[in-house]
Amino acid sequence: MPELYERIESLCREKGINITFLCSSCGIPRASLSDFKFGRKKTLSAKTLSLIADYFGVSVDFLYGKTETQFDDNALKVALFGGDTVVTDEMWEEVKRYAGYIKERENGNS
């Protein structure tokens, strides 16, 4: 099974959904992913990949395994600070520490 399909399945498991639900939510024919999984189709269209990436909030590069991080740090920096602010490494590390604190607090670990 191609790594691309395995990543899509893994994202579905993380979200608690199945491939059929994903396809329904994205307006993708279920057969296109089944055909890809079983090798009857060699690729997925750019549109299909874009819909899947958007649904999970990841990059297409992540789906392809070109990057191990699900999210593009630069896109997150722009979203958090706006495009006109220089984000230093120290600022970015502080944001990540704070996000970790919030996650722990919400999980009852603080």
N, C-alpha and C positions, 0 to 999 in steps of 0.2 A: 504494500500500500504506500503510495507516495507520501513523503513528509508533509506536503501541503495539506493533504486530506487529514493526516494525523493531527496537525495543528488545529484545524477547524474542529475536529472531534473533541480535542482537548479543551478548546475554548467553550464548546457547548457543555461539556461536563462541568467546567468551572462555573458556568452560568446556570446550571441545573436544567438545561433544555436538551432536546435531541435534534438531530439533523433535520427531521421533518418539520419541526417547529421553526427552526432557523429559516428553512426555505420558504415556509409560509409567511413568516414575518418580513422577509426580504423580497418576496415576489419572485423567487427563483424556482424554476421547475425542479422538483425533487429528483427527477430522472437525470438531470445534468450532473448532480453530485454522485448519484449511484453509478452512472456511466463512468465518471472519473475515478471513483473508488475501485471499480473492477477492471479498469484499463480499457474500456470500450471507447473512452474519450481520453486524449492525451493531455489536454489543457482545459483550463476554465477561462472564459472570456474576461477581458479587463473589466467590463461592467459588472460581471458576477463577483469577481474578486473585490472590486470597490464596494459593492453592496455589503458583502460579508465583513470586510474590514471596518466599514462605517458602523455596522450593527454592533460589533464588539468594541469599537473605539480603539482599534489597533491600526498599524500601517500595513500596507500590502507587503512591504519588505519583511515584516514580522511573520506574516502568513507563509511567505516563501522560505523563511529560516535564514534570511540574510542578516537579521539582527536578533539578538536574544531578548532585547527589551521590548515590551509590548508597546510602549509609548515613546514618542519622539521628545526628548528633553527640550529641544528648541521650541517645539510647538507648545509644550507646557509652560515654558518660560514666558512666551508671548502671551499666552492665556492668563497667566498670573500677574505679570508685570506690565503688560502692554508692549507694543513694539518699539517704543521710544526710550526704554530704560536699559542701560547696560547692567546685566546680571552677573555679578562676580561669582567665583566659585564659592566664596564664603556665604554669600546670600543664598545660593542654591542649596548648599549643605544645611543651612538653617531652616529653609523651607522643608526639606526632606525630614529633618529631625522633628519639626513641629507636626508634620503629617504623621510620623510614627507615633508621636505622643497622642494625637487625636485617636488614632487607630487603637492604641492600647487602652485609652480611656473608655472608648466605646465598647471594647471587649471586656471591660471590668478588671483590667490588670493594673490600674494605678491607685 
